[in-house]
Amino acid sequence: MKHAYIFPGQGAQFSGMGKNLYEQNTLAKEYFEQANEILGFRITDIMFGGTDEELKQTKVTQPAVFLHSVILFLTTPDLLPDAVAGHSLGEFSALVANKVLSFEDGLRLVAKRAAAMQRACEINPSTMAAILGLDDAVIEKICAEFTDEVVVPANYNSPGQLVISGSINGIQQACEKMKAAGAKRALVLQVGGAFHSPLMDPAKEELQAAIDSTHFGNPTCPVYQNVDASPYIEPAYIKQNLINQLTSPVRWTQTVQKMVANGVTEFTEVGPGSVLQGLVKKIHKEAVTNGIN
């Protein structure tokens, strides 16, 4: 019986996130204030009292979700994971939890990643769409039919829920094809761009430089990484997978399946919301799920 800690990504944010933690825990308050200094602006003001629109900015969202998850983990006593994983951005939180990254280095990388992704979105206007109720193989086949437009699978969230990513025109056409093929829903998402697609290549170059110059320590437990859902303990491989993650799909379904196959029976989500707990239950009904939020 193994216990995994899992960390949410962009989209889990909400106004007021982390406020109680800041007010009630002295160590948490120190971490938040350190974050304000590192980022060069008071992200706590936006997290605790900002509008949904302010929180939606990629340069705010990613550090905000990271901070909420990581500070919760670091200030909750006696958390000893046998394995960790994170959904997209959440992978950085997971790497602080298993001591590969320090709090400061993790935050700096997340801030650089967010800024680089924002710039990539401005270079290539693009989007994503959630496809519900269609087999993964059918979605992959339809995506492969697009040669003049970028349309790729981006997030394998759970059986029957896959997010695609690409050019605005390509995604709109793909949604029509998905509905014609029997999808229950094909819904264009309100996101800044085509995350986890080749359109993030400009961001990948920026992130690689930042990751290459950051110290990655030896983990206390394996991290199951998005790019291939496999567990890793070697810092060199962890670095490369983190770089490749920007332009590769998030294989969350496969990650949970592999964790279960390797003996994980309990999943604790650390951070805002409970989306990952719901996905875990859809992937493996027998899993024990809970959250620290």
JOVENMO-V993225 format. One line per field, one symbol per residue. ss: DSSP state (A for helix, B for strand, O for the rest). A space follows every 10 residues. Layout:
# JOVENMO-V993225
ss = ???
This chain:
# JOVENMO-V993225
ss = OBBBBBBOOO OOOOOOOOAA AAAAOAAAAA AAAAAAAAAO OOAAAAAAAO OAAAAAOAAA AAAAAAAAAA AAAAAOOOOO OOBBBBOOOA AAAAAAAOOO OOAAAAAAAA AAAAAAAAAA AAAOOBBBBB BBOOOAAAAA AAAAOOOOOO BBBBBBBBOO BBBBBBBAAA AAAAAAAAAA OOOOBBBBOO OOOOOOOAAA AAAAAAAAAA AAOOOOOOOO OBBBOOOOOO BBOOAAAAAA AAAAAAAOOB OAAAAAAAAA AOOBBBBBBB OOOOAAAAAA AAAOOOOBBB BBO
